[in-house]
Amino acid sequence: MSLEIRAICINDNNKPKEIHPERWISFDKQYHITHVYYHPNQGIQGVELKEVKLTEEDHPYESYRLDRFGILKEDIEKFKELMKLCTDLNDFDINKLIEQEIVEYL
C-alpha cells in the first residue's frame, strides 16, 4: 500500500546552497509526502516528496525537513499511518514525534 499525504510548504527559507534551485520547495505550495525518515545524527525528521526529489548532486541532503511542511488537519491520522509504515521509525515513539514536529495546516 502506498500512501501520499498532502502537505503545504510553510517554510522555504534558508535553502541549503548544495540543493539545486529546481529541486527546492516553494512557500504555500502543496506537495505529497511519500516517506518519512528520522536522521539520528541530526536529530530531525525528513520527508520524501512526490513532486520533487533530491539527488546525489544535493549531497549531503537526502530529504526535506518535516518542519518545513504543515499537514492538513484532515490528513493527520493518515500521516500517522504513513509514519508507522516507514520502517526507519520503528524504534521511536510516533506520537512524541508528531507532537514535536507536526504543524497542522488549516
RASUL-V239843 format. One record per helix or strand of 2 or more residues. SS is the DSSP state (A for helix, B for strand). FROM is the first residue (numbers start at 1). TO is the last residue. If there is no record, write none. Layout:
# RASUL-V239843
ss: (SS & SS)
from: (FROM & FROM)
to: (TO & TO)
This chain:
# RASUL-V239843
ss: (B & A & B & B & A & B & A & B & A & A & A & B)
from: (5 & 21 & 30 & 44 & 56 & 64 & 66 & 69 & 73 & 87 & 94 & 103)
to: (9 & 23 & 39 & 49 & 58 & 65 & 68 & 72 & 85 & 89 & 101 & 105)
